[in-house]
Structures are given as structure tokens and as C-alpha cells.
Amino acid sequence: QVQLTESGGGSVQAGGSLRLSCVASGYTFSNHCMGWFRRAPGKELDRVVHIYRDGAVRYNDPVKGRFTFSRDNAKNTLYLQMNSLEPEDTGVYYCAVDVWDGRWCRSESLWNTWGPGTQVTVSS
């Protein structure tokens, strides 16, 4: 059974940094489509960063230049380094992977494996 577990969330002041981690069990991260998402209070789930099958990384505009995706294959872990945090970054952050061998990434609404999320709170 594939499971993802996020960690690293917390409360910081605006301008601070956090690094989120996403560890997989029952699965080895490969070239499947994957990403980080967040849900702000009272809002819908929003993409933060999307990693395509060819390894291309696409950041959502509000986080460009502040957030950085990385991975450590030896630790089977994905990371999201978040710098210059703003109150608008507050929310629950999720990592997700679509364990599906189609040629292209499916719509994120169809992705089949999500972590439970980790809370990030940024105060002004």
C-alpha cells in the first residue's frame, strides 16, 4: 500500500522559512507525476508545484522565486523549501503522486495518492 507522509509544517512569522518533507512508504518515487498542493482556510485546493514525468518543474505564480522543490532519491523523500513566507501562504500542505504510467500527467483531480497534509501558519 502506497502511503505519503508530510512533515515540517509549523508556525512562523512573515519572512521566515520552513522546509516540508514528504516520505513515501510502499513506493519508490520515480518519474510519475507529483507535486505539492495547499488548501488555504476557506479556499479550494491549489497547486504549489507540479513535477512532470520528464522532470520539469512548474511553480504556481504566487510562489515563484520563494519556494523550491527538491528530492532525495536515497531517502525516498520530496522536499519543499519555502522562503520569504507570507501570511497568504497559510494553509494545509499536501504532497501527491499519481502512480499511473500514462505518457502524460493526468488532471490533478485524478491523482491517486495523497498525504494527510501538514499545517503551515504564517503570521504577520
Salt bridges, closest charged atoms under 4 A:
ASP61 OD1 - LYS64 NZ 2.92
GLU86 OE2 - ARG66 NE 3.85
ASP89 OD1 - ARG38 NH1 2.85
ASP89 OD2 - ARG66 NH1 2.74
ASP98 OD1 - ARG106 NH2 2.75
ASP101 OD1 - HIS32 NE2 2.72
ASP101 OD1 - ARG53 NH2 3.85
GLU108 OE2 - ARG47 NE 2.68
GLU108 OE2 - HIS50 ND1 2.63
